[in-house]
Amino acid sequence: MNLKKELNMLRESPVKDVVEERLDSFKKTEDWFSELCFCILTANSKAATAIKIQQEMGIKGFSVLPAKDIRNSIMENKHRFHNNKTKYIIEARKFVDVKSRLLGMDVTSAREWLVENVKGIGYKEASHFLRNVGYDNVAILDRHILSLLSENNLIEMPSNLSKRNYLEIENKFLNFSKKVGMKPSELDLYMWFMKTEKVLK
């Protein structure tokens, strides 16, 4: 069975309701800084444990708690790179107003600003953040998505995700999303489910 057919089958399954609920929740995200810190945590690490840490931080925790509390939460959840990620989160506090900084920017400008200004944020993490606060037209090229694209001969697996490689693969992802009649944000969630049997964020 090809990828397009598998996706269409998922769209006719109970997974559709979960995906639509998740996409709707992204549009309602209020604390953009917390979401930015979540995406710092996801770099080269598991989303599931990053979600647990974000929940432990609670409302405004990333912006006000001492560094040792953030570090302890990362360590206790056996999440990777606790020292660097704590450092990046503390440094990111100068952008606690990230929502007001990005509002009015198009998705390309917003992503470039994030990559250039927020330590610990690359193209994947910036795309993840933007999708999680309601932008639709970005690709989150994590290992699951890259693997599925490669397995279906839509891309050649890259040896690294340089800016050039990321944008080239993203363009192919965006073109494929048009072929299957899905927003990129929607396609990402379905493809992630195909690899993990989960719909996270």
Phi, psi and omega in degrees: 000135181275168187298318181299318180294319178298319179296318179296324177295319179295325180292344178256010181250174177300343178299329181304316181297321180294316180298314181295322177296319180294316179299321178295322180294327179298320181295339184259005180301125182259316184268088182294328181293319177300321180290325176297317179294322175303316182288330171299319180294328186284345182301120179056029183214172184280135178295324185298317179285330175296323177296318179298317179297316179300319179295321179295327180293331178067190181294121175071004182303317180298332184268346185231338184288150177299153181304323183296327178290320178293315179299317180297320179296318178297315181293316182295333177270008179053039178270148187281156170059049186299323181291310181297318184290325174297315180300314181296320180295316179297317179294328182290348181300340176290350177244033179299339177266031186304327181298312181290332178291324187266336181302131182099342176278147171284169188297323181294313180295320180296318180293317179298320179298316181298313182296322183283332190249336186252113179296140181090359180246117173253194183296321179295312182293321178296319178295319179300312179301312183296320176298319184287348175250012169114358175283142185258329197261053175224158177247133178260094189273072175272180187297328180293314181292316179299318180298315181293320176298318180292316180299332181258017174059030176270337176215167165263134182300122182285150176282336176206163179251068172295167178305315181299312179298317182300311184293324177295315180290321178301320180299321178291322177297315181296321177295320178294323179298325177293320181297325181267000176070038179233149168293148179305321180297323178290313180302319180302314182295320178294316181293322178296321177297321180300329181269331189240346186061029177224151170241100180259236177206000000 
